[in-house]
Amino acid sequence: MSFADWIESQSELGADPAEIDAAIGAEQRLKAATIIAREVLTNPSEDAVLAVFADVCASAALGTTIHPRQRPTLH
């Protein structure tokens, strides 16, 4: 079952919309974590992706954005 199918079935079953929204948010954060891990590591392990996911979730909970570490400029 795809995630879209799961959302549709939950809606049809009368699931709480807040729970569906929370699942969508978690799925989006997991996709972002996967993308970030793949940009940093050639072939990230599941543990690496989950570590990034934890950071993304923590950042989302604090309402802050995740950005690359600032590097000193050459100027």
PDB file of N, CA, C and O in Angstrom:
ATOM      1  N   MET A   1       0.846  -1.175   0.000  1.00  0.00           N
ATOM      2  CA  MET A   1       0.000   0.000   0.000  1.00  0.00           C
ATOM      3  C   MET A   1       0.892   1.239   0.000  1.00  0.00           C
ATOM      4  O   MET A   1       1.810   1.359   0.812  1.00  0.00           O
ATOM      5  N   SER A   2       0.614   2.141  -0.907  1.00  0.00           N
ATOM      6  CA  SER A   2       1.382   3.381  -0.956  1.00  0.00           C
ATOM      7  C   SER A   2       0.923   4.317   0.166  1.00  0.00           C
ATOM      8  O   SER A   2      -0.137   4.132   0.764  1.00  0.00           O
ATOM      9  N   PHE A   3       1.740   5.307   0.426  1.00  0.00           N
ATOM     10  CA  PHE A   3       1.387   6.282   1.459  1.00  0.00           C
ATOM     11  C   PHE A   3       0.112   7.029   1.075  1.00  0.00           C
ATOM     12  O   PHE A   3      -0.728   7.306   1.931  1.00  0.00           O
ATOM     13  N   ALA A   4      -0.032   7.351  -0.196  1.00  0.00           N
ATOM     14  CA  ALA A   4      -1.238   8.044  -0.667  1.00  0.00           C
ATOM     15  C   ALA A   4      -2.474   7.171  -0.449  1.00  0.00           C
ATOM     16  O   ALA A   4      -3.529   7.669  -0.056  1.00  0.00           O
ATOM     17  N   ASP A   5      -2.340   5.864  -0.707  1.00  0.00           N
ATOM     18  CA  ASP A   5      -3.450   4.943  -0.462  1.00  0.00           C
ATOM     19  C   ASP A   5      -3.783   4.877   1.025  1.00  0.00           C
ATOM     20  O   ASP A   5      -4.953   4.820   1.404  1.00  0.00           O
ATOM     21  N   TRP A   6      -2.746   4.886   1.868  1.00  0.00           N
ATOM     22  CA  TRP A   6      -2.963   4.848   3.306  1.00  0.00           C
ATOM     23  C   TRP A   6      -3.730   6.090   3.754  1.00  0.00           C
ATOM     24  O   TRP A   6      -4.664   5.991   4.550  1.00  0.00           O
ATOM     25  N   ILE A   7      -3.340   7.250   3.249  1.00  0.00           N
ATOM     26  CA  ILE A   7      -4.033   8.490   3.603  1.00  0.00           C
ATOM     27  C   ILE A   7      -5.494   8.407   3.191  1.00  0.00           C
ATOM     28  O   ILE A   7      -6.385   8.762   3.964  1.00  0.00           O
ATOM     29  N   GLU A   8      -5.733   7.946   1.996  1.00  0.00           N
ATOM     30  CA  GLU A   8      -7.106   7.830   1.500  1.00  0.00           C
ATOM     31  C   GLU A   8      -7.924   6.865   2.366  1.00  0.00           C
ATOM     32  O   GLU A   8      -9.066   7.163   2.717  1.00  0.00           O
ATOM     33  N   SER A   9      -7.348   5.720   2.706  1.00  0.00           N
ATOM     34  CA  SER A   9      -8.091   4.750   3.514  1.00  0.00           C
ATOM     35  C   SER A   9      -8.357   5.290   4.920  1.00  0.00           C
ATOM     36  O   SER A   9      -9.428   5.064   5.483  1.00  0.00           O
ATOM     37  N   GLN A  10      -7.388   5.999   5.481  1.00  0.00           N
ATOM     38  CA  GLN A  10      -7.592   6.576   6.807  1.00  0.00           C
ATOM     39  C   GLN A  10      -8.695   7.634   6.776  1.00  0.00           C
ATOM     40  O   GLN A  10      -9.505   7.726   7.698  1.00  0.00           O
ATOM     41  N   SER A  11      -8.717   8.415   5.727  1.00  0.00           N
ATOM     42  CA  SER A  11      -9.769   9.427   5.577  1.00  0.00           C
ATOM     43  C   SER A  11     -11.138   8.759   5.473  1.00  0.00           C
ATOM     44  O   SER A  11     -12.107   9.202   6.091  1.00  0.00           O
ATOM     45  N   GLU A  12     -11.204   7.688   4.683  1.00  0.00           N
ATOM     46  CA  GLU A  12     -12.461   6.968   4.512  1.00  0.00           C
ATOM     47  C   GLU A  12     -12.921   6.308   5.807  1.00  0.00           C
ATOM     48  O   GLU A  12     -14.121   6.173   6.047  1.00  0.00           O
ATOM     49  N   LEU A  13     -11.971   5.899   6.639  1.00  0.00           N
ATOM     50  CA  LEU A  13     -12.300   5.255   7.913  1.00  0.00           C
ATOM     51  C   LEU A  13     -12.625   6.264   9.008  1.00  0.00           C
ATOM     52  O   LEU A  13     -12.986   5.890  10.124  1.00  0.00           O
ATOM     53  N   GLY A  14     -12.494   7.542   8.678  1.00  0.00           N
ATOM     54  CA  GLY A  14     -12.836   8.593   9.640  1.00  0.00           C
ATOM     55  C   GLY A  14     -11.752   8.898  10.651  1.00  0.00           C
ATOM     56  O   GLY A  14     -12.042   9.345  11.761  1.00  0.00           O
ATOM     57  N   ALA A  15     -10.506   8.660  10.279  1.00  0.00           N
ATOM     58  CA  ALA A  15      -9.394   8.963  11.179  1.00  0.00           C
ATOM     59  C   ALA A  15      -9.338  10.458  11.463  1.00  0.00           C
ATOM     60  O   ALA A  15      -9.772  11.283  10.658  1.00  0.00           O
ATOM     61  N   ASP A  16      -8.801  10.778  12.612  1.00  0.00           N
ATOM     62  CA  ASP A  16      -8.652  12.176  13.017  1.00  0.00           C
ATOM     63  C   ASP A  16      -7.755  12.894  12.003  1.00  0.00           C
ATOM     64  O   ASP A  16      -6.633  12.449  11.762  1.00  0.00           O
ATOM     65  N   PRO A  17      -8.226  13.992  11.407  1.00  0.00           N
ATOM     66  CA  PRO A  17      -7.403  14.710  10.425  1.00  0.00           C
ATOM     67  C   PRO A  17      -6.056  15.165  10.987  1.00  0.00           C
ATOM     68  O   PRO A  17      -5.077  15.260  10.246  1.00  0.00           O
ATOM     69  N   ALA A  18      -5.999  15.443  12.281  1.00  0.00           N
ATOM     70  CA  ALA A  18      -4.727  15.863  12.884  1.00  0.00           C
ATOM     71  C   ALA A  18      -3.715  14.721  12.853  1.00  0.00           C
ATOM     72  O   ALA A  18      -2.520  14.956  12.674  1.00  0.00           O
ATOM     73  N   GLU A  19      -4.187  13.484  13.027  1.00  0.00           N
ATOM     74  CA  GLU A  19      -3.286  12.334  12.966  1.00  0.00           C
ATOM     75  C   GLU A  19      -2.778  12.117  11.540  1.00  0.00           C
ATOM     76  O   GLU A  19      -1.615  11.772  11.331  1.00  0.00           O
ATOM     77  N   ILE A  20      -3.652  12.319  10.578  1.00  0.00           N
ATOM     78  CA  ILE A  20      -3.238  12.188   9.172  1.00  0.00           C
ATOM     79  C   ILE A  20      -2.217  13.277   8.842  1.00  0.00           C
ATOM     80  O   ILE A  20      -1.207  13.002   8.194  1.00  0.00           O
ATOM     81  N   ASP A  21      -2.473  14.501   9.279  1.00  0.00           N
ATOM     82  CA  ASP A  21      -1.530  15.601   9.055  1.00  0.00           C
ATOM     83  C   ASP A  21      -0.183  15.315   9.711  1.00  0.00           C
ATOM     84  O   ASP A  21       0.865  15.613   9.139  1.00  0.00           O
ATOM     85  N   ALA A  22      -0.211  14.738  10.912  1.00  0.00           N
ATOM     86  CA  ALA A  22       1.036  14.408  11.601  1.00  0.00           C
ATOM     87  C   ALA A  22       1.816  13.354  10.815  1.00  0.00           C
ATOM     88  O   ALA A  22       3.039  13.440  10.701  1.00  0.00           O
ATOM     89  N   ALA A  23       1.114  12.366  10.278  1.00  0.00           N
ATOM     90  CA  ALA A  23       1.777  11.329   9.482  1.00  0.00           C
ATOM     91  C   ALA A  23       2.371  11.919   8.210  1.00  0.00           C
ATOM     92  O   ALA A  23       3.472  11.549   7.803  1.00  0.00           O
ATOM     93  N   ILE A  24       1.644  12.833   7.588  1.00  0.00           N
ATOM     94  CA  ILE A  24       2.160  13.484   6.378  1.00  0.00           C
ATOM     95  C   ILE A  24       3.418  14.278   6.711  1.00  0.00           C
ATOM     96  O   ILE A  24       4.400  14.232   5.970  1.00  0.00           O
ATOM     97  N   GLY A  25       3.387  15.000   7.818  1.00  0.00           N
ATOM     98  CA  GLY A  25       4.560  15.770   8.237  1.00  0.00           C
ATOM     99  C   GLY A  25       5.765  14.883   8.498  1.00  0.00           C
ATOM    100  O   GLY A  25       6.882  15.204   8.093  1.00  0.00           O
ATOM    101  N   ALA A  26       5.534  13.763   9.179  1.00  0.00           N
ATOM    102  CA  ALA A  26       6.626  12.827   9.459  1.00  0.00           C
ATOM    103  C   ALA A  26       7.186  12.241   8.165  1.00  0.00           C
ATOM    104  O   ALA A  26       8.400  12.096   8.018  1.00  0.00           O
ATOM    105  N   GLU A  27       6.306  11.908   7.234  1.00  0.00           N
ATOM    106  CA  GLU A  27       6.752  11.351   5.958  1.00  0.00           C
ATOM    107  C   GLU A  27       7.578  12.377   5.177  1.00  0.00           C
ATOM    108  O   GLU A  27       8.574  12.023   4.545  1.00  0.00           O
ATOM    109  N   GLN A  28       7.168  13.635   5.221  1.00  0.00           N
ATOM    110  CA  GLN A  28       7.923  14.683   4.538  1.00  0.00           C
ATOM    111  C   GLN A  28       9.285  14.892   5.189  1.00  0.00           C
ATOM    112  O   GLN A  28      10.281  15.099   4.496  1.00  0.00           O
ATOM    113  N   ARG A  29       9.329  14.837   6.524  1.00  0.00           N
ATOM    114  CA  ARG A  29      10.614  14.987   7.217  1.00  0.00           C
ATOM    115  C   ARG A  29      11.538  13.812   6.906  1.00  0.00           C
ATOM    116  O   ARG A  29      12.747  13.994   6.767  1.00  0.00           O
ATOM    117  N   LEU A  30      10.976  12.607   6.797  1.00  0.00           N
ATOM    118  CA  LEU A  30      11.796  11.444   6.454  1.00  0.00           C
ATOM    119  C   LEU A  30      12.355  11.565   5.035  1.00  0.00           C
ATOM    120  O   LEU A  30      13.512  11.221   4.792  1.00  0.00           O
ATOM    121  N   LYS A  31      11.543  12.049   4.106  1.00  0.00           N
ATOM    122  CA  LYS A  31      12.045  12.269   2.741  1.00  0.00           C
ATOM    123  C   LYS A  31      13.165  13.302   2.740  1.00  0.00           C
ATOM    124  O   LYS A  31      14.180  13.123   2.068  1.00  0.00           O
ATOM    125  N   ALA A  32      12.978  14.391   3.501  1.00  0.00           N
ATOM    126  CA  ALA A  32      14.014  15.424   3.582  1.00  0.00           C
ATOM    127  C   ALA A  32      15.292  14.848   4.179  1.00  0.00           C
ATOM    128  O   ALA A  32      16.386  15.124   3.686  1.00  0.00           O
ATOM    129  N   ALA A  33      15.164  14.055   5.232  1.00  0.00           N
ATOM    130  CA  ALA A  33      16.335  13.447   5.870  1.00  0.00           C
ATOM    131  C   ALA A  33      17.068  12.527   4.905  1.00  0.00           C
ATOM    132  O   ALA A  33      18.298  12.496   4.882  1.00  0.00           O
ATOM    133  N   THR A  34      16.325  11.792   4.124  1.00  0.00           N
ATOM    134  CA  THR A  34      16.931  10.891   3.139  1.00  0.00           C
ATOM    135  C   THR A  34      17.710  11.686   2.097  1.00  0.00           C
ATOM    136  O   THR A  34      18.828  11.317   1.736  1.00  0.00           O
ATOM    137  N   ILE A  35      17.123  12.765   1.619  1.00  0.00           N
ATOM    138  CA  ILE A  35      17.796  13.615   0.628  1.00  0.00           C
ATOM    139  C   ILE A  35      19.056  14.230   1.217  1.00  0.00           C
ATOM    140  O   ILE A  35      20.109  14.224   0.579  1.00  0.00           O
ATOM    141  N   ILE A  36      18.954  14.762   2.432  1.00  0.00           N
ATOM    142  CA  ILE A  36      20.114  15.383   3.087  1.00  0.00           C
ATOM    143  C   ILE A  36      21.219  14.353   3.275  1.00  0.00           C
ATOM    144  O   ILE A  36      22.379  14.627   2.967  1.00  0.00           O
ATOM    145  N   ALA A  37      20.875  13.177   3.774  1.00  0.00           N
ATOM    146  CA  ALA A  37      21.887  12.141   4.006  1.00  0.00           C
ATOM    147  C   ALA A  37      22.559  11.724   2.705  1.00  0.00           C
ATOM    148  O   ALA A  37      23.766  11.484   2.680  1.00  0.00           O
ATOM    149  N   ARG A  38      21.794  11.637   1.630  1.00  0.00           N
ATOM    150  CA  ARG A  38      22.383  11.248   0.341  1.00  0.00           C
ATOM    151  C   ARG A  38      23.286  12.338  -0.227  1.00  0.00           C
ATOM    152  O   ARG A  38      24.227  12.040  -0.962  1.00  0.00           O
ATOM    153  N   GLU A  39      23.011  13.590   0.105  1.00  0.00           N
ATOM    154  CA  GLU A  39      23.872  14.680  -0.361  1.00  0.00           C
ATOM    155  C   GLU A  39      25.203  14.674   0.374  1.00  0.00           C
ATOM    156  O   GLU A  39      26.235  15.024  -0.198  1.00  0.00           O
ATOM    157  N   VAL A  40      25.182  14.278   1.639  1.00  0.00           N
ATOM    158  CA  VAL A  40      26.384  14.307   2.466  1.00  0.00           C
ATOM    159  C   VAL A  40      27.189  13.013   2.329  1.00  0.00           C
ATOM    160  O   VAL A  40      28.419  13.036   2.282  1.00  0.00           O
ATOM    161  N   LEU A  41      26.481  11.895   2.265  1.00  0.00           N
ATOM    162  CA  LEU A  41      27.125  10.584   2.189  1.00  0.00           C
ATOM    163  C   LEU A  41      26.772   9.924   0.865  1.00  0.00           C
ATOM    164  O   LEU A  41      25.648  10.064   0.384  1.00  0.00           O
ATOM    165  N   THR A  42      27.700   9.222   0.282  1.00  0.00           N
ATOM    166  CA  THR A  42      27.449   8.570  -1.001  1.00  0.00           C
ATOM    167  C   THR A  42      26.349   7.530  -0.898  1.00  0.00           C
ATOM    168  O   THR A  42      25.424   7.509  -1.710  1.00  0.00           O
ATOM    169  N   ASN A  43      26.451   6.683   0.088  1.00  0.00           N
ATOM    170  CA  ASN A  43      25.480   5.605   0.268  1.00  0.00           C
ATOM    171  C   ASN A  43      25.166   5.515   1.764  1.00  0.00           C
ATOM    172  O   ASN A  43      25.718   4.660   2.457  1.00  0.00           O
ATOM    173  N   PRO A  44      24.280   6.394   2.273  1.00  0.00           N
ATOM    174  CA  PRO A  44      24.050   6.441   3.722  1.00  0.00           C
ATOM    175  C   PRO A  44      23.366   5.174   4.247  1.00  0.00           C
ATOM    176  O   PRO A  44      22.503   4.591   3.592  1.00  0.00           O
ATOM    177  N   SER A  45      23.776   4.780   5.429  1.00  0.00           N
ATOM    178  CA  SER A  45      23.132   3.650   6.084  1.00  0.00           C
ATOM    179  C   SER A  45      21.773   4.099   6.633  1.00  0.00           C
ATOM    180  O   SER A  45      21.477   5.291   6.713  1.00  0.00           O
ATOM    181  N   GLU A  46      20.972   3.124   7.002  1.00  0.00           N
ATOM    182  CA  GLU A  46      19.680   3.440   7.604  1.00  0.00           C
ATOM    183  C   GLU A  46      19.881   4.231   8.899  1.00  0.00           C
ATOM    184  O   GLU A  46      19.116   5.149   9.196  1.00  0.00           O
ATOM    185  N   ASP A  47      20.913   3.870   9.667  1.00  0.00           N
ATOM    186  CA  ASP A  47      21.208   4.591  10.908  1.00  0.00           C
ATOM    187  C   ASP A  47      21.552   6.050  10.640  1.00  0.00           C
ATOM    188  O   ASP A  47      21.150   6.937  11.394  1.00  0.00           O
ATOM    189  N   ALA A  48      22.300   6.300   9.558  1.00  0.00           N
ATOM    190  CA  ALA A  48      22.656   7.677   9.208  1.00  0.00           C
ATOM    191  C   ALA A  48      21.415   8.476   8.830  1.00  0.00           C
ATOM    192  O   ALA A  48      21.256   9.624   9.246  1.00  0.00           O
ATOM    193  N   VAL A  49      20.542   7.868   8.044  1.00  0.00           N
ATOM    194  CA  VAL A  49      19.308   8.555   7.655  1.00  0.00           C
ATOM    195  C   VAL A  49      18.451   8.847   8.890  1.00  0.00           C
ATOM    196  O   VAL A  49      17.882   9.931   9.013  1.00  0.00           O
ATOM    197  N   LEU A  50      18.363   7.879   9.797  1.00  0.00           N
ATOM    198  CA  LEU A  50      17.567   8.078  11.010  1.00  0.00           C
ATOM    199  C   LEU A  50      18.173   9.139  11.917  1.00  0.00           C
ATOM    200  O   LEU A  50      17.439   9.850  12.602  1.00  0.00           O
ATOM    201  N   ALA A  51      19.494   9.259  11.936  1.00  0.00           N
ATOM    202  CA  ALA A  51      20.137  10.317  12.715  1.00  0.00           C
ATOM    203  C   ALA A  51      19.787  11.684  12.138  1.00  0.00           C
ATOM    204  O   ALA A  51      19.487  12.618  12.882  1.00  0.00           O
ATOM    205  N   VAL A  52      19.823  11.799  10.826  1.00  0.00           N
ATOM    206  CA  VAL A  52      19.434  13.059  10.186  1.00  0.00           C
ATOM    207  C   VAL A  52      17.947  13.323  10.433  1.00  0.00           C
ATOM    208  O   VAL A  52      17.552  14.459  10.697  1.00  0.00           O
ATOM    209  N   PHE A  53      17.127  12.276  10.347  1.00  0.00           N
ATOM    210  CA  PHE A  53      15.689  12.403  10.605  1.00  0.00           C
ATOM    211  C   PHE A  53      15.440  12.939  12.015  1.00  0.00           C
ATOM    212  O   PHE A  53      14.583  13.801  12.211  1.00  0.00           O
ATOM    213  N   ALA A  54      16.190  12.429  12.996  1.00  0.00           N
ATOM    214  CA  ALA A  54      16.044  12.914  14.364  1.00  0.00           C
ATOM    215  C   ALA A  54      16.372  14.399  14.455  1.00  0.00           C
ATOM    216  O   ALA A  54      15.681  15.144  15.149  1.00  0.00           O
ATOM    217  N   ASP A  55      17.423  14.834  13.760  1.00  0.00           N
ATOM    218  CA  ASP A  55      17.777  16.257  13.752  1.00  0.00           C
ATOM    219  C   ASP A  55      16.705  17.091  13.062  1.00  0.00           C
ATOM    220  O   ASP A  55      16.372  18.181  13.528  1.00  0.00           O
ATOM    221  N   VAL A  56      16.168  16.591  11.966  1.00  0.00           N
ATOM    222  CA  VAL A  56      15.110  17.308  11.251  1.00  0.00           C
ATOM    223  C   VAL A  56      13.873  17.435  12.145  1.00  0.00           C
ATOM    224  O   VAL A  56      13.256  18.498  12.210  1.00  0.00           O
ATOM    225  N   CYS A  57      13.517  16.354  12.827  1.00  0.00           N
ATOM    226  CA  CYS A  57      12.351  16.391  13.717  1.00  0.00           C
ATOM    227  C   CYS A  57      12.575  17.350  14.880  1.00  0.00           C
ATOM    228  O   CYS A  57      11.674  18.104  15.248  1.00  0.00           O
ATOM    229  N   ALA A  58      13.762  17.325  15.455  1.00  0.00           N
ATOM    230  CA  ALA A  58      14.081  18.236  16.559  1.00  0.00           C
ATOM    231  C   ALA A  58      14.014  19.680  16.100  1.00  0.00           C
ATOM    232  O   ALA A  58      13.505  20.545  16.812  1.00  0.00           O
ATOM    233  N   SER A  59      14.524  19.933  14.919  1.00  0.00           N
ATOM    234  CA  SER A  59      14.479  21.283  14.361  1.00  0.00           C
ATOM    235  C   SER A  59      13.041  21.719  14.106  1.00  0.00           C
ATOM    236  O   SER A  59      12.670  22.859  14.387  1.00  0.00           O
ATOM    237  N   ALA A  60      12.238  20.807  13.572  1.00  0.00           N
ATOM    238  CA  ALA A  60      10.827  21.125  13.304  1.00  0.00           C
ATOM    239  C   ALA A  60      10.093  21.417  14.605  1.00  0.00           C
ATOM    240  O   ALA A  60       9.247  22.310  14.651  1.00  0.00           O
ATOM    241  N   ALA A  61      10.406  20.673  15.661  1.00  0.00           N
ATOM    242  CA  ALA A  61       9.743  20.876  16.947  1.00  0.00           C
ATOM    243  C   ALA A  61      10.091  22.237  17.539  1.00  0.00           C
ATOM    244  O   ALA A  61       9.272  22.859  18.215  1.00  0.00           O
ATOM    245  N   LEU A  62      11.310  22.688  17.278  1.00  0.00           N
ATOM    246  CA  LEU A  62      11.741  23.994  17.786  1.00  0.00           C
ATOM    247  C   LEU A  62      11.332  25.137  16.870  1.00  0.00           C
ATOM    248  O   LEU A  62      11.431  26.306  17.243  1.00  0.00           O
ATOM    249  N   GLY A  63      10.878  24.802  15.685  1.00  0.00           N
ATOM    250  CA  GLY A  63      10.491  25.833  14.730  1.00  0.00           C
ATOM    251  C   GLY A  63      11.674  26.542  14.104  1.00  0.00           C
ATOM    252  O   GLY A  63      11.556  27.684  13.661  1.00  0.00           O
ATOM    253  N   THR A  64      12.818  25.869  14.063  1.00  0.00           N
ATOM    254  CA  THR A  64      14.009  26.459  13.453  1.00  0.00           C
ATOM    255  C   THR A  64      14.280  25.784  12.127  1.00  0.00           C
ATOM    256  O   THR A  64      13.749  24.709  11.845  1.00  0.00           O
ATOM    257  N   THR A  65      15.093  26.408  11.330  1.00  0.00           N
ATOM    258  CA  THR A  65      15.451  25.805  10.049  1.00  0.00           C
ATOM    259  C   THR A  65      16.821  25.166  10.160  1.00  0.00           C
ATOM    260  O   THR A  65      17.668  25.597  10.942  1.00  0.00           O
ATOM    261  N   ILE A  66      17.017  24.139   9.369  1.00  0.00           N
ATOM    262  CA  ILE A  66      18.312  23.469   9.309  1.00  0.00           C
ATOM    263  C   ILE A  66      19.070  24.060   8.138  1.00  0.00           C
ATOM    264  O   ILE A  66      18.536  24.181   7.035  1.00  0.00           O
ATOM    265  N   HIS A  67      20.298  24.421   8.379  1.00  0.00           N
ATOM    266  CA  HIS A  67      21.107  24.989   7.310  1.00  0.00           C
ATOM    267  C   HIS A  67      22.522  24.465   7.433  1.00  0.00           C
ATOM    268  O   HIS A  67      22.936  24.018   8.502  1.00  0.00           O
ATOM    269  N   PRO A  68      23.257  24.519   6.348  1.00  0.00           N
ATOM    270  CA  PRO A  68      24.645  24.056   6.407  1.00  0.00           C
ATOM    271  C   PRO A  68      25.438  24.906   7.395  1.00  0.00           C
ATOM    272  O   PRO A  68      25.103  26.062   7.655  1.00  0.00           O
ATOM    273  N   ARG A  69      26.477  24.316   7.928  1.00  0.00           N
ATOM    274  CA  ARG A  69      27.329  25.070   8.838  1.00  0.00           C
ATOM    275  C   ARG A  69      27.902  26.275   8.108  1.00  0.00           C
ATOM    276  O   ARG A  69      28.313  26.187   6.951  1.00  0.00           O
ATOM    277  N   GLN A  70      27.918  27.382   8.797  1.00  0.00           N
ATOM    278  CA  GLN A  70      28.473  28.589   8.201  1.00  0.00           C
ATOM    279  C   GLN A  70      29.986  28.416   8.049  1.00  0.00           C
ATOM    280  O   GLN A  70      30.663  27.920   8.949  1.00  0.00           O
ATOM    281  N   ARG A  71      30.486  28.827   6.917  1.00  0.00           N
ATOM    282  CA  ARG A  71      31.924  28.754   6.656  1.00  0.00           C
ATOM    283  C   ARG A  71      32.455  30.169   6.496  1.00  0.00           C
ATOM    284  O   ARG A  71      31.779  31.036   5.942  1.00  0.00           O
ATOM    285  N   PRO A  72      33.653  30.395   6.976  1.00  0.00           N
ATOM    286  CA  PRO A  72      34.210  31.731   6.816  1.00  0.00           C
ATOM    287  C   PRO A  72      34.402  32.054   5.328  1.00  0.00           C
ATOM    288  O   PRO A  72      34.756  31.188   4.528  1.00  0.00           O
ATOM    289  N   THR A  73      34.166  33.287   4.992  1.00  0.00           N
ATOM    290  CA  THR A  73      34.366  33.697   3.597  1.00  0.00           C
ATOM    291  C   THR A  73      35.835  34.004   3.363  1.00  0.00           C
ATOM    292  O   THR A  73      36.605  34.206   4.302  1.00  0.00           O
ATOM    293  N   LEU A  74      36.198  34.033   2.112  1.00  0.00           N
ATOM    294  CA  LEU A  74      37.587  34.313   1.763  1.00  0.00           C
ATOM    295  C   LEU A  74      37.851  35.806   1.601  1.00  0.00           C
ATOM    296  O   LEU A  74      38.990  36.208   1.362  1.00  0.00           O
ATOM    297  N   HIS A  75      36.833  36.615   1.727  1.00  0.00           N
ATOM    298  CA  HIS A  75      37.004  38.052   1.518  1.00  0.00           C
ATOM    299  C   HIS A  75      37.290  38.771   2.798  1.00  0.00           C
ATOM    300  O   HIS A  75      37.460  39.990   2.796  1.00  0.00           O
TER     301      HIS A  75
END
